[in-house]
Amino acid sequence: MGTPAITTAIAAHAGELRRRLAEYDPNGRAPEPGSDAAVFLDALCGSVPGRALAEPPLHVLPPGVEAHFEASGTSLAEQGGHLERRLESLRGWQAVLGRALDEIFAAEPQTRAEAQRFLGDQSGQVIVTLTLAFQRAQQEAVAREEERARRGDTRLQALQRINAAANSTLDLDQTLATAARAVCDEMGADLCSIFLFDDLTRELSLRATNGPLPRAGRGASTGHPYTLPLREGYSGWVAHNGRPLLLTDATEDERFAAEATAYPDTYRGLLAVPIIFFNGVKLQGVIAVQTRTPHDFSEAERDFLEIVAGQLAMNIENGRLYEQTDEQLRRKVHELSTLHQVSSLVTSTLVLDTVLRNIVAQAVLLSGADRSVLFELEPQTNRLRAVASHGFDTPEVERATLAVGRCCAGRVIQTGVPSAEVDCLRHDEGCFLRDLAGAVGDQHAVLCAPLNTVHGPIGALCVFSSRRHMPGQDQLQLVVTFANVAAIAMENARLFTETRQGLRTKEALLREMHHRVKNNLQQVASMLNLRAHRSSSPEVEQVRAEIEERIQGIAATHDLLSTNQLGMAPVEDIARKIVGIVRGSLVPADLGVRFVIGPAPMRLQSEQATTFAIILNELIANAIEHGFAGRERGEIRISAIERDDWVTVRVCDDGEPLPGSFSVERDAGLGLRLVSNLAASDLRGVFTVFELLGDADLRPEEVEDSTVAIPASEATGEDTEARRWIVSEVRFPLAAMAAVEPGGLRREAV
């Protein structure tokens, strides 16, 4: 019996077979059309749709049945079903149908045998088809998982490349270029382009691409970045709608054809997603990948590109924040540097007029304004008076006055709070520029800051600008800081001016006092000289001459003090004055005395100078009277040095030596005892007399031990052999010393 005959015989009992399968079903339901059981039964009955007239052999499944069970096996594998359970059901159907066929064809042994053989062949083929399809589907699933894992690894590597680029540099363009290359390599695309969105212009600007630049569009011919308005092209559409766009062929959509064909090569396949910083739902730009041929991008590819877009959103935000922070830092450094420079210039002088001019000029430079006015507060009248201006051509500006509380300048004095206004100089009725249209000109913004010191406000600084917007807080703070520096500079200059004026007054009074003392002393000396003609006693004449000489020495010192600054006299000048007086009055006509005065520029105050003049006069007189008695010539050297605020003065003569056991306390006459007393009481110093062999000039290394003799080989001047000197030395602290004028050691004969 052939295939058509056996299927016909079985088909005659299809209802009975269906009933038997229903009884086998746990729920008692007959096989539903299209189910595995129904298709299996239809195959046995030869009722498969589209069955060919030339039937296949009994052991071969009809094409429709084979296709069904291949699909069933594939579906079972994809859904994670169990093949064993499905095969167990098939074997159950086979057993149920086998028993039914035995009963139906019990009287026809040949037909029954043929039916059982046909049932076995069909069941075996179904099991094989179902099993192979299931296994094949599982293998494909494993391959897909492996591919997905491999793809995941490569995409992770691509993300790592982008992240590494972002972490290695804060250069946004470099990060975007790396991202474009990594995305194209991973997705196998031909072009990746990244646009950034500008909030101000509401345009997209092409910032990175791994391929050629567009040949058309705004800015292409001028070399500027390729830009797209919002909603224009597929990039503008994605930016406007905020969602991805997938197109198999972008050139077929007239809305996107212009951008798709803007490149030297035409790109068709398109996947574009927005770059959105979700922390603030802020559009950053658009990233798009394209292929030259039509291409259907998968959902996995879209997900990957969205991940890249999310990472780029953070990188772009960080890059922009860095650029803003870096720019703010550079601006702040520039502002502080400028503030330092202008502050240094303002405080570099104590001349008040120069300080005022510097303040208004540097305020304009610092704030980037056009003009400025400086007001000074007059406490007596409680009014502000303009004392300096910059940038104004109208002279009335520097004659302006206003009351505290009126105009910006008056209000900041009243409140102590800086202010920034726009066009108040046109609307404020109390503005000092209200009636000076020529001075107002094109100025609009006004920034005003009080000049504060520890003693309170001393004025106000106003700067004017042609800009029509409010100055920023940073700019206001900068001007306020400068105003504080300017206030200190003004106060210092004013104090300096007042102090200098006070010093001039004091100096004039001191000079007048010393001049009058000198005149009075000279009158006393003149009276003594007149009285000398009434006495014929040599002793009286000698005492008178000594007293007159001392008075003349003191008068000469006061003359020096009246011509020097603040009653200070250099030691060297006092010595010259005393030598001049002594030479004219005490040196006998038959005695030649050579005076040598070393450099001694340290200055003495009035009281010290007077005492020093008396001491010097006595020491020179003592050398002439006792050292050169009976001699025709001699030399006196006067020198001084200063060390550790102590002055050491020497008066040396090459006269007769001292007695072997000479002591100032025991053997000194009236003159030397006077010197000792004056040195101790008035100068708080010490007086010594000793002999010295060698150079008599003072040297710094001699201060510690004044009795050390200098070898003859180190003697200076014309002396070629060691000389013996009688040294009278006075050491006393220097109460006040002016700056020593520079100059080398000089020796001058007088």
Salt bridges, closest charged atoms under 4 A:
GLU16 OE2 - ARG19 NH2 2.21
GLU16 OE2 - ARG20 NE 3.02
GLU23 OE2 - ARG19 NH1 2.41
ASP36 OD1 - HIS68 NE2 2.75
ASP36 OD2 - ARG86 NH1 2.84
GLU55 OE1 - ARG51 NE 2.55
GLU103 OE1 - ARG20 NH2 2.27
GLU114 OE1 - ARG117 NH2 2.02
GLU145 OE2 - ARG148 NH1 2.45
GLU147 OE2 - ARG150 NH2 2.48
GLU147 OE2 - ARG151 NH2 3.80
ASP173 OD1 - ARG207 NH2 2.73
ASP185 OD2 - ARG161 NH1 3.43
GLU186 OE2 - ARG151 NH1 3.19
GLU186 OE2 - ARG155 NE 3.04
ASP190 OD1 - ARG292 NH1 3.29
GLU203 OE2 - ARG218 NH1 2.69
ASP249 OD2 - ARG268 NH1 3.24
ASP253 OD2 - ARG255 NH2 2.87
ASP265 OD2 - ARG292 NH2 3.35
GLU301 OE1 - HIS295 NE2 3.85
ASP303 OD1 - ARG302 NH2 3.50
GLU317 OE1 - LYS282 NZ 3.66
ASP326 OD2 - ARG330 NH1 1.91
GLU327 OE1 - ARG330 NH2 2.76
GLU335 OE1 - LYS332 NZ 3.65
GLU376 OE1 - ARG385 NH2 3.25
GLU376 OE2 - ARG494 NH2 2.02
GLU378 OE2 - ARG385 NE 2.79
GLU396 OE2 - ARG399 NH2 3.83
ASP423 OD1 - ARG426 NH1 2.91
ASP423 OD1 - HIS444 ND1 2.63
ASP428 OD2 - ARG411 NH2 2.90
GLU491 OE2 - HIS455 NE2 3.77
GLU507 OE2 - ARG511 NH2 2.33
GLU512 OE2 - ARG516 NE 2.70
GLU541 OE2 - ARG544 NH2 2.65
GLU548 OE1 - ARG544 NH1 2.17
ASP559 OD1 - LYS518 NZ 3.61
ASP559 OD2 - LYS577 NZ 3.33
GLU572 OE2 - ARG576 NH2 3.23
GLU572 OE2 - ARG746 NH2 2.19
GLU618 OE2 - ARG550 NE 1.92
GLU635 OE2 - ARG594 NH1 3.49
GLU635 OE2 - ARG637 NE 2.55
GLU635 OE1 - ARG723 NH2 3.54
ASP654 OD2 - ARG723 NH2 2.68
ASP667 OD2 - ARG666 NH2 3.13
GLU691 OE1 - ARG724 NH1 2.99
ASP695 OD1 - ARG637 NH1 3.36
ASP695 OD2 - ARG699 NH2 3.14
ASP697 OD2 - ARG637 NH1 3.85
ASP697 OD2 - ARG747 NH1 1.64
GLU702 OE1 - ARG650 NH1 2.86
GLU702 OE2 - ARG699 NE 3.98
GLU704 OE2 - ARG643 NH1 3.80
GLU718 OE2 - ARG594 NH1 3.62
ASP719 OD2 - ARG637 NH2 3.13
ASP719 OD1 - ARG723 NH1 2.61
GLU729 OE1 - ARG650 NE 2.77
GLU748 OE1 - ARG576 NH2 2.87
